[in-house]
C-alpha cells in the first residue's frame, strides 16, 4: 500500500509546488509573495521527507528539520522587513 501512496504523494506535492510558484510570481502584493515563499518552504520540507521515505535513509529527515528552522527564520525576517523597513535594529 505504501508503494502506491508514495508516488501519489510525490505527485501531489509537485503540483502544490507548481501552484505555489505561480502565486509567488503572480502575487498581487508583497505579503502574498512572502506567504507563497513560506508555503514553498513547507512544500520543500514535505518533498524532502517523501524522498527520504522512498529511499529509506534517515538523512532526509535531518535535512527537513534544518530547512524548517531556516524557513521559519527567513519568514520572520521578511515580515519584520515589511513592518519596520530594516531587519537589524
NORRA-V884823 format. One record per backbone hydrogen bond with DSSP energy under -0.5 kcal/mol. NH is the residue of the N-H (numbers start at 0). CO is the residue of the C=O. Records with the same first field share a line. If there is no record, write none. Layout:
BEGIN
NH = CO  CO
END
This chain:
BEGIN
3 = 0
4 = 0
5 = 1
6 = 2
7 = 3
8 = 4
9 = 5
10 = 6
11 = 7
12 = 8
13 = 9
14 = 10
15 = 11
16 = 12
17 = 13
18 = 14
19 = 15
20 = 16
21 = 17
22 = 18
23 = 19
24 = 20
25 = 21
26 = 22
32 = 28
33 = 29
34 = 30
35 = 31
36 = 32
37 = 33
38 = 34
39 = 35
40 = 36
41 = 37
42 = 38
43 = 39
44 = 40
45 = 41
46 = 42
47 = 43
48 = 44
49 = 45
50 = 46
51 = 47
52 = 48
53 = 49
54 = 50
55 = 51
56 = 51
60 = 57
61 = 57
62 = 58
63 = 59
64 = 60
65 = 61
66 = 62
67 = 63
68 = 64
69 = 65
70 = 66
71 = 67
72 = 68
73 = 69
74 = 70
75 = 71
76 = 72
77 = 73
78 = 74
79 = 75
80 = 76
81 = 77
82 = 78
83 = 79
84 = 79  80
END
